[in-house]
């Protein structure tokens, strides 16, 4: 599960409604250079109902294709609601800082590199996270943030220890810590 934590965090963040991405870049930067810092973009994607048909890859603008390039091969196979969600995220690209853009692009590449089984597992993890009560999600996020602040060698040591445990030992730790089981 530990190798899926970064992806789980990305999926969780992408699913949060109304995520604010911080200070916009300078005018003329990014895939929509004609937009200024106060201009939120075309907006038609943001206003489209989720039940409307989602565009095929060939129908995307050049800027949208540039942002969503890691998904090019699979785009037309994605369900319409997922395509529209990703288009909404792409619309927010102009308002992201360079660091947020780099992280988002890397996250998309990592997601695309997953096998279908790994994507299914990640999807299941996200669904379990969404089903948790808010206090459990908050606790889970705090633990994840704590884990990510650890030095890399300590994180690797804990991963190795976790992988060597039996399913029963893992479940006992989950029960002691109040985390939901798999």
C-alpha positions in Angstrom: 0.0 0.0 0.0 2.8 2.4 0.7 3.8 2.7 -2.9 0.3 3.8 -3.7 0.2 6.6 -1.0 1.5 9.4 -3.3 -1.1 8.4 -6.0 -3.8 8.1 -3.4 -3.0 11.6 -2.2 -3.1 12.9 -5.8 -6.5 11.2 -6.5 -7.8 12.6 -3.2 -6.7 16.1 -4.0 -8.1 15.9 -7.6 -11.5 14.9 -6.2 -11.8 17.8 -3.7 -14.3 20.3 -4.9 -13.1 23.9 -5.2 -9.4 23.4 -4.5 -7.6 26.7 -4.6 -4.2 26.5 -6.2 -2.6 29.7 -5.0 -1.1 32.7 -6.7 -1.4 32.8 -10.5 1.7 33.0 -12.7 2.7 36.2 -14.5 0.5 37.2 -17.5 1.7 35.6 -20.7 2.9 32.4 -19.0 1.5 28.9 -19.3 -0.7 27.3 -21.9 -3.2 30.2 -22.0 -0.8 33.2 -22.6 -3.6 35.6 -23.6 -5.2 35.4 -20.1 -4.4 37.7 -17.3 -4.1 36.9 -13.6 -7.7 37.8 -12.9 -9.2 35.9 -15.8 -10.3 32.4 -14.7 -10.2 31.1 -18.3 -12.7 30.1 -20.9 -15.0 28.7 -18.2 -17.2 26.7 -20.6 -15.6 23.5 -19.2 -16.2 24.6 -15.6 -19.8 25.2 -16.3 -20.5 22.0 -18.3 -22.8 19.5 -16.5 -21.1 16.2 -15.9 -23.7 14.4 -18.0 -22.8 16.3 -21.2 -20.7 14.4 -23.8 -17.0 14.8 -23.1 -14.8 15.8 -26.1 -12.6 13.2 -27.8 -8.8 13.8 -27.8 -9.0 15.3 -31.3 -11.6 17.9 -30.1 -9.4 19.3 -27.3 -7.6 22.6 -27.8 -3.9 22.6 -28.3 -3.4 23.9 -24.8 -5.6 21.2 -23.2 -3.7 18.5 -25.2 -0.4 20.0 -23.9 -1.5 19.8 -20.3 -3.1 16.4 -20.5 -0.5 14.9 -22.8 0.3 12.0 -20.4 -3.2 10.8 -20.9 -3.2 11.0 -24.7 -3.2 7.3 -25.4 -6.0 6.5 -23.0 -8.1 9.7 -23.3 -10.8 8.4 -25.6 -11.2 5.3 -23.4 -11.8 7.3 -20.2 -15.4 7.6 -19.0 -17.0 11.0 -19.9 -17.2 12.1 -16.2 -13.4 11.5 -15.8 -12.6 13.4 -19.0 -14.7 16.4 -17.8 -13.1 16.3 -14.4 -9.6 16.4 -15.9 -10.6 19.2 -18.3 -11.8 21.2 -15.2 -8.4 20.6 -13.6 -6.6 21.6 -16.9 -8.7 24.9 -16.8 -7.1 25.6 -13.4 -3.6 25.1 -14.8 -3.2 28.9 -15.4 -3.6 29.6 -11.7 -1.1 27.0 -10.5 2.4 27.9 -9.4 5.3 26.3 -11.3 5.8 23.9 -8.4 2.2 22.9 -8.5 2.3 22.4 -12.2 5.4 20.2 -12.0 3.8 18.1 -9.2 0.6 17.8 -11.2 2.4 16.8 -14.4 4.5 14.2 -12.5 1.4 12.8 -10.8 -0.3 12.4 -14.2 2.7 10.6 -15.5 2.9 8.3 -12.5 -0.9 7.6 -12.8 -0.5 6.8 -16.5 2.4 4.4 -15.8 0.3 2.2 -13.5 -1.0 -1.1 -14.7 -4.8 -1.5 -15.0 -4.7 -3.6 -11.7 -2.7 -0.9 -9.9 -5.2 1.8 -11.1 -8.1 -0.4 -9.9 -6.4 -0.7 -6.5 -5.8 3.0 -6.4 -9.4 3.7 -7.3 -10.6 1.3 -4.5 -8.4 3.1 -2.0 -9.8 6.4 -3.1 -13.4 5.1 -2.7 -12.5 3.8 0.8 -11.0 7.2 1.7 -14.2 9.0 0.5 -16.3 6.6 2.6 -14.5 7.4 5.8 -15.9 9.9 8.2 -14.2 13.3 8.1 -12.3 12.8 11.4 -10.8 9.5 10.0 -9.8 11.2 6.7 -8.2 14.0 8.7 -6.3 11.5 10.9 -5.2 9.6 7.7 -3.9 12.8 6.1 -2.0 13.8 9.2 -0.3 10.4 9.4 0.5 10.6 5.7 2.0 14.0 6.1 4.0 12.8 9.1 5.3 9.9 7.1 6.3 12.1 4.2 8.2 14.4 6.5 10.4 11.6 7.7 13.9 11.3 6.2 13.9 9.0 3.1 16.0 6.3 4.8 13.5 6.1 7.7 10.5 5.9 5.3 12.3 3.1 3.4 13.0 1.3 6.7 9.3 1.5 7.7 8.2 0.4 4.2 10.4 -2.7 4.4 9.2 -3.5 7.9 5.5 -3.2 6.7 6.1 -5.4 3.7 7.7 -8.1 5.9 4.7 -8.2 8.2 2.0 -10.9 7.9 -1.5 -9.7 7.1 -2.5 -10.4 10.7 0.3 -8.2 12.0 -0.8 -5.4 9.7 -4.4 -5.7 10.7 -3.4 -5.6 14.4 -1.5 -2.3 13.8 -4.5 -0.9 11.9 -6.8 -1.8 14.8 -4.5 -0.3 17.4 -4.1 2.9 15.4 -7.8 3.2 14.6 -7.2 3.0 10.9 -9.7 1.1 8.7 -8.6 -2.2 7.3 -8.4 -3.2 3.7 
